Amino acid sequence: MKYIDILEQIKKSEDKRVLIRVDFNVPIQNNKIIDDTRIQSHLPLIRELLKIDAQVILISHLGRPRNREIDFSLLPIAKYLKQHLKTDILLLPKPDTNPQKQKVTLIENIRFFPEETENDIKFAEKLSQFGKFYINDAFAVAHRAHASNCALAKLFSPSYKSLGPLFEHEINMLKKVFVSNSEVHVIIGGAKVKDKINLLNHLIDYVSSIYIGGAMAFTFFKALSYPVGKSLVDYDALMDAKEIIEKCKQKNVSLKLPDNIVATKDIQSDEVIPINMQKKDIKTDMYGVDIDQKTILEWEKSLEKATIIVWNGPIGIYEYPPFKKGTQLLAKAISKQENCITIIGGGDSVAAIKELNLSNKFNHVSTGGGATLAFLENPELPTIMAIRELDL
């Protein structure tokens, strides 16, 4: 059932208890929320339900606690919700107490309970008692077969469960990659090739161009017998990289590696050395750390042909300021593409566009990096399949 349909069901029902899996996994320091974007994205849904007198019970995780560490408590989020929703919030320590007629209840960090990550059905049954309806609006954990978003969903009949509006929007944007006959260009950054082999193999059947950045690029260069100096190489994935290169040739997919990079002899220093990989002049004592502006200009020209652009992952060592320039230049280059759909797939890619105040220049900024990659690899994610089948 779609969200718009379940909303009508809730309006007609005498029992308006709605259990919602949200994603309040936000950065918190000294009990203060550093970035409230994810919380803000859920507020319209909560407000809409409160307007129709629904009783809202919220489930979220925060980080990866080993026990019930105070630093992972949702108390700061409960205070935030009270301020922005202008109503009292009950923070429920355990999912075994009836919140009665409380308008908004927030169950304490669901990962405080080991049954959550075990996808425990008995734990899910406890949670299910809180609501007549179930809505999952937490796309960022769509690839996790956990109790609150998988086992729990299966306990509700089709007429009483749905994906939330944010979740629906996420998958509607991402599935454009598969259903469109358009010129789809995908940019993948990061370090480990092995983690993205299945993704790349799947995308080759749907896209026109694949751009490889970050440390991943050096595994591909090594597979092509290029010198890479001391650059990070995923040696376990060399054969996989060779197969990807060959498959791209067979499928007539343009595989773009950065011809011009930035290298350094000391990652802890600000030293940058421009290198042309085609000339094979990277020295044995150098590390490839970023993409040079010349490559960004080449990629920008190529991206002008795209009708859909998907970007996930930094293309340099983003956590080091001297080596984040390439990622920032790429963000600016993509933001200029006005005649296509632009999709940013979470993680440091989102951090880059936020830092540059470019978020409003993109058609879609995903709330989940890992979930985005997992969906592009295989749209039949456990959470989605627990709610409904997707027509792709």
PyMOL commands that set and color helices and strands:
alter all, ss='L'
color gray80, all
select helices_A, chain A and resi 3-12+37-51+70-72+75-85+110-112+121-128+139-141+147-154+158-160+165-174+176-179+194-203+216-223+235-251+277-279+293-303+321-323+325-335+348-355+359-361+369-377+382-387
alter helices_A, ss='H'
color red, helices_A
select strands_A, chain A and resi 17-21+28-29+32-33+55-59+89-92+104-107+133-136+161-163+184-188+209-212+254-256+260-264+273-276+287-291+308-312+341-344+364-365
alter strands_A, ss='S'
color yellow, strands_A
deselect
rebuild
show_as cartoon
